[in-house]
Amino acid sequence: MSNEVTRGHYGSPGSEHSWLHVDSIGALISTTYGRTLTLKLLVVSGVLGLGAWNFRILTPKLGEQSGNDALRTAASLELLLAQIVLFVTSVLVRTSPTDL
């Protein structure tokens, strides 16, 4: 099984579950749950984008001092964003999807 299929398999149930709690696109900005979910999706997108940038742009430059330094900085930022994802997720699981 390819990595892409595996990643899609793990991401799909979370996306489906979230859509059950957010009835419309408007709910992504009008409810606390929706705004928190939107924040999480944005930060996850940042992690994925930074990881892709690391792989495509910085990895070929390894061996050069500037490439090593840039990758170290980018990897540190990627880890920081991953910690933010975990924090936002912890808030998300404690937030009521219905905003009573």
N, C-alpha and C positions, 0 to 999 in steps of 0.2 A: 504494500500500500504506500502510495507516494505521500510525501510530507504535506503537499497542498490538500490532498483529500483528508488527511488526518486533522489538519488545522481547521478545515471547513467543518468537519464532523464535530469538533469540540466547540466551535463558535456558534454553530447553528442552534443548539438547544437554548443557549442563553439569549440569543436574539429572539427566538420564538417566544420564550417565557416573558421577556421584556415587552414584546408587542401585545401580549395578553393584558398587561397592566396599563399600557398607554394606548388608548382607543384611537387616537388620531394624531396627526403630525402637530396640530395645534397644542395638544396636551404636552408635547415635549418642552414647551416654553411657558405653559400656563399653570403647571402643577410643580410642586417641589420635587416629586419623584421624577417627573419628566426632565426638569432642569438638571437634576443630579445625574440622571442617565445620560443626558446630552454631554455634560461635562466629562463623564467617564469615557464616552465614545470619542470625544475630541482628544483626550489625553492618550487613549489607546492608539488612536490614529497617529499621534505624535511619536509614540514609541515605535510603532511599525514603520513610519516614515524615516525616522532616525536610524533604525536598524537597517533598512534598505539602503540608505545613504552610506552607512558604515560599510556595508557589504560591497556595494557597487563602486563607490568613489574612494573610500579610504583604505580598504583592504589592499587594492593593487599598489598603493603607495607605501606599504609597510617595508621597512628596511631603510627608508630615508628618515632622517631625524624629524622633519616636519610632519611626515605621515604618521610616525609613531606618536608624536605629541598630539596631533589632531585626533587620532583614534582614541587615545587615552581620555581626552577631553569629551569627545562625543559619547564614549562608553559610560563615562561618569554621569553625563546628562541623561542618557538612556536609563540608567539605574535610578536616578532621581525621579524621572517620569514614571517608572514602574512602581516606585514607592507611593507616588501620588495616586496611581491607579488603585493600589491596594487600600489606601486611605479612603478614596471616594467610594470604592466598593463597600467598605465597612459602613459608611454613612448610608449608602443605597439600600443595604439589606435591613437597616433599622428605620427606613422611611416608609411610611404608609403610601401605597400606590393610589389610594383613593382620596387623600387630602380631606379627611372629614372635618 
